[in-house]
Amino acid sequence: MAAKDRARGKAFELHVGRLFGGRRRTNGERGGFDDCVPIDGGLLPVSIEAKAYERLQLRQEWVDQAVRNSGGRPWVIAQRPKGSHRIYATVDLKWLVELCVTAGLITKPIEEVEVAD
């Protein structure tokens, strides 16, 4: 990865961290593997993986990384393709539904439907 791409990735991590009231985690910093942490360190209530690649994409290894690094917390894969001003988020749908119910955006789902892997 070129130095310019790494710098863009770091700047994106900082931007996303600030959106969540935190900052970018520095390499070697204690407290997990999240890309974004609270200002004073530690862990945010949501685990964030920030990806600033050329094109919008979703990779299974990113999901695996997000789940593994979350330690059971909700996780978000935030990405902004190169040249885009829009940030996209990938999350677990069950968590998103629970969040919408808690926020009063929807009523409780009619039924729990289990989806086979």
C-alpha positions as CSV (number, residue, x, y, z in Angstrom):
1,M,0.0,0.0,0.0
2,A,1.4,3.4,-1.0
3,A,2.1,6.0,1.6
4,K,-0.6,8.2,0.1
5,D,-3.2,5.5,0.6
6,R,-2.1,4.9,4.2
7,A,-2.4,8.6,4.9
8,R,-5.9,8.6,3.4
9,G,-6.8,5.6,5.6
10,K,-5.5,7.2,8.7
11,A,-7.4,10.5,8.0
12,F,-10.6,8.5,7.4
13,E,-10.1,6.6,10.7
14,L,-9.7,10.0,12.5
15,H,-12.8,11.4,10.7
16,V,-15.0,8.3,11.7
17,G,-13.6,8.4,15.2
18,R,-14.7,12.0,15.6
19,L,-18.2,11.2,14.3
20,F,-18.5,8.7,17.2
21,G,-17.1,11.2,19.7
22,G,-13.6,9.7,19.8
23,R,-10.4,9.6,17.8
24,R,-8.2,7.2,15.8
25,R,-6.4,4.5,17.7
26,T,-2.7,4.7,17.3
27,N,-0.6,1.6,16.5
28,G,0.5,-0.2,19.7
29,E,-2.1,1.5,21.8
30,R,-3.6,-0.8,24.5
31,G,-7.3,-1.6,24.5
32,G,-8.2,-3.8,21.7
33,F,-7.9,-3.6,17.9
34,D,-10.7,-1.1,17.0
35,D,-9.7,1.6,14.5
36,C,-11.5,4.2,16.6
37,V,-11.5,4.7,20.4
38,P,-12.8,7.3,22.9
39,I,-10.7,10.5,23.4
40,D,-9.3,9.1,26.7
41,G,-8.7,5.6,25.4
42,G,-10.4,2.4,26.1
43,L,-13.3,1.1,23.9
44,L,-16.3,2.7,22.3
45,P,-19.7,1.0,22.8
46,V,-19.5,0.1,19.1
47,S,-16.5,-1.5,17.5
48,I,-15.5,0.3,14.3
49,E,-13.4,-0.9,11.4
50,A,-12.7,2.0,8.9
51,K,-11.9,1.1,5.3
52,A,-10.8,3.7,2.7
53,Y,-10.3,1.8,-0.5
54,E,-10.5,2.7,-4.1
55,R,-14.0,1.2,-4.6
56,L,-16.9,0.3,-2.4
57,Q,-16.7,-3.4,-1.5
58,L,-17.4,-5.9,1.1
59,R,-15.0,-8.7,2.0
60,Q,-15.7,-11.6,4.2
61,E,-12.3,-11.1,6.0
62,W,-13.4,-7.6,6.9
63,V,-16.6,-9.0,8.5
64,D,-14.6,-11.7,10.3
65,Q,-12.1,-9.0,11.6
66,A,-15.0,-6.8,12.8
67,V,-16.7,-9.6,14.6
68,R,-13.4,-10.9,16.1
69,N,-12.3,-7.4,17.2
70,S,-15.7,-6.4,18.7
71,G,-15.5,-8.7,21.7
72,G,-19.3,-9.1,21.6
73,R,-20.1,-5.4,21.1
74,P,-22.0,-4.3,18.1
75,W,-19.6,-3.7,15.1
76,V,-19.5,-1.3,12.2
77,I,-17.5,-1.5,9.0
78,A,-17.3,2.1,7.8
79,Q,-16.1,2.8,4.3
80,R,-15.7,5.7,2.0
81,P,-14.6,4.9,-1.6
82,K,-11.9,7.2,-3.0
83,G,-13.4,10.4,-4.3
84,S,-16.7,9.9,-2.5
85,H,-18.1,12.2,0.2
86,R,-20.6,9.6,1.4
87,I,-19.6,7.1,4.1
88,Y,-21.3,3.7,4.0
89,A,-21.7,1.4,6.9
90,T,-22.1,-2.4,7.1
91,V,-23.6,-3.7,10.3
92,D,-25.3,-6.9,11.6
93,L,-29.0,-6.5,10.6
94,K,-30.3,-7.9,13.9
95,W,-28.4,-5.2,15.8
96,L,-29.7,-2.5,13.3
97,V,-33.3,-3.7,13.9
98,E,-32.8,-3.6,17.7
99,L,-31.3,-0.1,17.4
100,C,-34.3,1.1,15.3
101,V,-36.8,-0.4,17.8
102,T,-34.9,1.3,20.7
103,A,-34.9,4.7,18.8
104,G,-38.6,4.3,18.2
105,L,-38.2,4.3,14.4
106,I,-40.0,1.0,14.1
107,T,-42.2,-1.2,16.3
108,K,-41.0,-4.6,17.5
109,P,-40.7,-7.0,14.6
110,I,-43.7,-9.3,14.1
111,E,-41.6,-12.4,14.4
112,E,-38.1,-13.5,14.8
113,V,-37.0,-15.2,11.7
114,E,-33.9,-17.3,11.8
115,V,-31.9,-17.3,8.6
116,A,-29.7,-20.3,7.8
117,D,-26.1,-19.6,7.1
